[in-house]
Amino acid sequence: MATTPAPRNGETDVRLVVASSVFGTTVEWYDFFLYGTAAGLVFNKLYFPGSDPLVGTVLAFATFALGFLARPIGGFIFGHLGDRVGRKKILVATMLIMGTATCLIGLLPDYQMIGPAAPIILVVLRLAQGVAVGGEWGGAVLMATEYAPAGKRGLYGSFPQIGLAIGLTLGTGVLALLNAITSDAAFLSWGWRIGFLLSAVLVLAGLVIRVKVMETPAFRTMAAEEGTATVPAVELVRDKLSRRHLLLGMGSRFTEGVAFNAWAVFVISYGSGTLKLDRQPLLVGVMIAAAVMVVFIPVFGRVSDRFGRRKTFTTGAVTTLVLAIPALAALHSGNPVLITLSLIAVLGISYPVMYGPQAAFYAELFPISRRCTGISVVYQLSGVVASGLTPLILAYLAGRTGTTGILVYLAATTVISVVCTLAIRQSDLFDDEEVRASRPAKEVPRVS
């Protein structure tokens, strides 16, 4: 890849990198979205008790959103460190932070036991989860994309994205199982806590894998030939193209973040709370859709290698919006089979058309020296509105206007994302697969 000597990367190294990326992001997303699922089923009752169930649900989702507010902080901190000292070193720290916070949530007494201190501590631990995820995604994605063979960046970049689907499958699956084998009283008392305490086992296994992974070839080559960026965030702001890509990247992600949190998080509380449906079929439906997502994320990551990131991502955005109409109708029908099939279609198959190529797409927005900071800011800062506020916004719209408001919001975010995605010029994307030592220090070849 470059003329500067660097440690050779055998097939075993690449497999280890893939395993580390998938397992690490799985643990992070399991912890993060376990909270999202529990917010609408447990936390609204145990930590935000009140006479109005809607108020408790809104407050619980507000703490869910706080995790997304903390993610940009984690993105800035660990993105900076990822560009300064390497992608690998930040990943162990983020996993430890996430695992510790999740286990402590599982041990946290409820409001009846310690009063207002319970929701306050819950908020602090949720913020810690947000910081951890904010730092995790950028490092894990670059470990995969910067190890990718020529012409397969979309495929390899999709591997850490699989962790989202597996983490969601495990998170909803564990709570669904615990809900099924315990009574309502037992589930609210101690059953839900088991899912959070299981994080300790997953974190330990993830750390064993991660400590064995070498730094990415692209970062080692860049550091040896050019040196790392002093303050990557400052260089991002100073560079006109990087500023453009920061804004367009965040705009392009709008509908992806909204779609996931609408169909994986909000749908559970909306169905069980507003529509008074049994929560078990909803949990199982989301779990099955997430399992299907595991298959289709790498499929569409590879499709993007063949047909381009922008085309693939835009197709996914439009398709997901179109499928939202029958999915909402199925939800209102109350039929468990129709609900599951609609979730498979919109979340399991259509959503991966966006999420599969996303990692490679955003990695190509920035040069190596400030890439970790760039993609972390794009993904995490946009996530505050696109992801974190989605359940809260949709809960409000559902209460005021029903499905009409939900569909209008989904349509508006889709339009924003499609416009921003198509505004990113193919000739402006960066590619480090053919870095040459003779190039000027900060010049990186672009994708033609």
N, C-alpha and C positions, 0 to 999 in steps of 0.2 A: 504494500500500500504506500510505502514511503521509503526513501533512500536511507533514512536514519535507522541504524540497527535497533531492533526492539525484540523482546521475547517472542518467540514463535508461538502461535496459537494453534494447537492441535484440535482434533475433533472432540476430544474429551473436554477440553477447556470450554468449547462452545456449548456443549451439552450442560456443563456445570453452570455456565452463565444463564442459560435458559431456565434451568431448574431453580436457580437462585432468584431470578426475576419473577417467575410464576409463583413460587412458594411465598416469597417475601410480600408481593402485592396481595396475594390471597389472605395472608394473615392480617395485613393492614386493613384491607377492605372488609374482611370478616368482622373485625373489631368495630370499624367505623359504622357499618350499616347494621350491625347487630343493635347498635344504639338507635338507629333510625326506625327499625322494626319495633323495638321495645318502647319507643317514645309514644306511639299511638295505642299500645296495648297495656303498658305497665306504668310508665313514668307519669302519665297524666293522672293516674289514680293514687300512686304512692308518694309522689314528690310534689304534686301540684293539686292537692285535693280542694274541692269546692262544690258548691251547689249546682253549678252549670257545667256539664260534661264538656261542652264546646270550649269553654274558657280553659279548662284543664288541658284539653288537646292542643289548643293554640299555644299555650305556655310551654308544653312539652316540645312542640315543634319549633318553638322559638329557641330552646336550648339546642335542638338539632341544628338550627341555622347558625348558632354561635360557633359550632365546629367548623363551618365553612368560612366564617369570619377569621378564624385563627389560621386557616390553611395558607393564605397569602403570606402571613408572618413566617410560617415554616418554609414556604417556597423561597422567600427572600433570604432567610438565614442559611438554609441548606443548599439552595441554589448557588449562593455565593461560595460556600465551602466546596461545593461540587466542582465549580470552575477554578477554584484556587488550589485545592489539595487532591481532587480526584473524585470520581463518581462512587467508587467502592466505599470509601471511608465514612460517607454520610449515612449509608444504608444500615449499618449496625446500630448507630445511635437512634435512628428513627424507629426501628423495630423495638428497641428497649423502652423508649418513651411510650409507644402505643400499647405494648403489652402490660406495662405497669399501670397505666391509666385505666385500661379495660378491667383488669383484675380488681382494682380498687373500687370501680363502680359496682362490681359483683358483690363486694363486701360492705357497701355503703348502707347504713341504717336509713329507714324511711322517715317521712315527715312526722309521723306519730311518735317516733322514738326520740328524735333529736330536734324536732321543730324546724325553724327556718334554716338552720345550718345544713340540713339535708339538700335542699335545692341549690344552695350556694356552692357546696362542695361538688355537687353533680355538675354544675356549670364549669367549675375550675377543671375538673377531670375531662369534660367534653372539649374544653379549649386545648388541653394537652393532646387529646386525640387529633384535633385539627392541625396542630403544629406538626405532629408526626406524619400525618398523611401528606401535608403540604410539602414536606421534605422528601418523602419516600418516592412519590411518583416520578419526579424528574430524574432522579438517580437511577431508578430501576429501568425506566424507559431507555435511557442512554446506554446503560450496560448492554441492553439487547440490540439497539439500533447501531451502536458503534462497533459491535462485534459481527454485524450482519455481513454475509457474503454479498458480492456485487449483484445488484438486481433483485435482492430479497429483503430489502430494508422494511417494506410493508409487512411481510410475513413475520420477520423476527421482532419488529416493533409491536406486533399484535400479541406476542406471547405474554408480556407483563400485563397487557390489557385483559387477558383471560382471568387474571387474578381477581378482577372485579366481579366477573360472573361466578367464579368458584366461591369467592367470599360471600357473595349474595346468596348462593345456593346453600352454603353451610349456615349462614346467619339465619335465614328464614327456616331452613330445614331443622336446625337445632331447636329453635323456638316452637316450630310446629310439632316436633316430636315431644318436647316437654309439655306443651299445651295438651297434647293428646293423651299422655300417660299420667297426667296429674289432674286433680280437680281444679276448678276455678280458684278456690281459696288457696290451695297448695301452690298453684302456679304463681299467683300474686305474692304469696308469702316467701317462697324460696325456689320454686322451680325455674323461674327465669334467670336466677343468679348463676345457675350451673353453666349456662351458655357463655357468660362473661368470664367465669373462672377457667374455662377450658382454654382461654387465650394463652395461659402460662405454658401449656404443653406445646402449642403451635409456635410460640415465640422461641422456645428453646430449640426446637427442631430447625427453625429458620436460621437461627444464629449459627448453628453447626455448619450449615451449607454456605452461608455468606462469607464466613471468615476464610474460606478456601478459594474464593474468586479473585482473579487478578484484575488490575486496572484495565480499562479499555485501551485497545491499540491506538485509537484516534487521540485520546487524551495524552498518552505517553509520548506519542510522536510530536504532538503540538507542544507539549511542555519542554521537550528536548530541543526542538528547533526554534521555537518562537518565545517560549516562556509564557506563563499564565497571565491572564488579565489581572491588573492590580485591584480594580473595583469594577467587576463585570456590569453591575447595574448602571453605573455612570456611563460606561461605554455604550450600553444599549440605548440610553437616552440621547447621547450625543450623536449617534449614527442615524441618519435619516431613514434608511431602509429598515433598520431594526425598530425604530419607533413606529413605522408604518405596519410592520409585521406584528408588533405587540398589539396594536389596536384592532387590526383585522383578524388576528388569531383569536382574541377574546370575543369578538363579535361572531366569528364563525362557530364558536363553541356553544353559543347561547341555547340553541334548540337541542343539542345533545344532552346538556346538563338538565334541561327542563324535562326532556322525554324520559330520561332514566328515573328521576325522582318522582315523576308523575306516575309511572307504571310499576315502579319497584317499591316505593315508600308510601306516597299519598294514597294509592289505590287501596291499601290495607285499612287505613283509618277511615277513609271515605266509605268504603264498603261496609265495614263493621259498625261504624259510628252513625253516619248519616243515613245509609240505606238499610241499616239493621240486619245485615247479612251475617251468617255464621263466619267467624274469623278463620276457622280451620281451612275451608276450601280456598280462601284468599291466600293464605300462607303457602298452601300446597301449590296453587296456581303460579304464584311468583317463583317458587322454588323450581318448578318444572321448566318455566320459561328461562330462568337463569341457567339451568343445566343445558338447555338447547343453545343458549347464547355461547356457552363454552365451545361448542362445535363451530359456530358460524363466525366468531370473531377472527380466528386465523384464516378462514375461508375468504373473508372480505379484505383482510390484510393482504393476502396474496393477490386478490383481484385488483387491488390498488397498484400493485407492482406492474400489472399488465395494462390497465386502462387509465391509470393516473389517480392521484389522491383526490384532487378537486372534484372530478366527475363522480367518483365513488361516494365521497362524502355528501355531495349535493343530492345525489339520488337517494341516499339513506334519509336525509332530512325531509325531503318531499314525501317519500313513501311512509315514513313514520307518522306524519301529519294526516295523510289520507286514511291510514288504518286506525287513527284515534277515534274516528266517528263510529265504526262498528264496534270498537272495543268498549266505548262508553255505553253503547246500546246493550251490549252483552252484559255489562256490569249491572245495569238497571234491570235487566231481565231476571237476575238472581239465579240463573241456571248455572250450576258449578261447571258443567262441561263447556258451555259456551264461554264462560269467563276464562277458563283455562286455555281454551283454543285461541281466544282473542289475545291473551297475554303472551302466548307462544308466538303469535304472528307479529305483534307490535314490539314486544320486548326481546323475545328470543331470536327472531330472524331479522326484522327490519332495523332495529336499533344497532346491531353489530355492523351494518353497512356504513354507519358513521364511526362507530367506536373502533372497528378493526384497523382502519388506516390512519387513525388520528395521531398515534404516537410518532409514526414516521413522518407524517405531514407536518407536525409542529417541530420536530427535530430539524427538518429541512428549512425552517424559517430563519435559523440563526447559525453563525459560524461556530466552530468548536470552542473557541476561547470564552464565549459568553452564552453558550447553548443551554447549559443547565439552569442558569438564572432565567434566560429567556423563556424556555418552555414551562418552567415552574410558575413564572409570573402569568403567562398566558392561561395556563390551566387552572391555577389556584385563584387568581384574582377574579377571573370570570365566574368561577364557581360560587362566589359569594351570592350573586344574584341568580345565575343560571341554575345552580343546584341547591344551595342552602335555603334560599327563600321560597323555592318552588312549593313545597308542601304547605307553607304558611299562606302564600298567595292563592293557591288553588283552594285551600280550605275556606278562605274568605270569599272567593268568587263563587264557590259552590253554595255557600250559605246565602249569598245575595242574589245570584242569577241562575244557579243550577248549572247544567252542562253547557249552556250557551256561553257563559263567561269563561269556562274552562277551554272550550274550543277556540274562542277568540284569542285567548292568551297563547295557546299552542300555535295558532296560525301566525300571530305577530312575531313570535320568537323565531319561527321557521323562516319567515321572510328576511329578517335581519341576518340570520346565519347564511342563507343562500347568497345574499348580496355580498356579504363580507368574504365568503369563500371564493366566489368568482372574481372578486377584486384582487385576490392574491395572484400575481403574475407568475407563470411557470418559470420564466427566465430569471426570476429573482430568488429562486430556491437554491439552497446551498447543498453541496455534496462533497464529502471528505474522502471518498473512496479512492481518489487519484491525486492526493496531495503530493506536491513536488517540492523538494528541498530548495529548488531554485526560485520558488515563488517569493514575492515580498512577504514580510513578516505577518501581516494581517490579512493577506489575500487568500481566499479559499475558493476553489472552483465552484461554479454554480451548475445546477441541473439544467441541461439543455433540452 
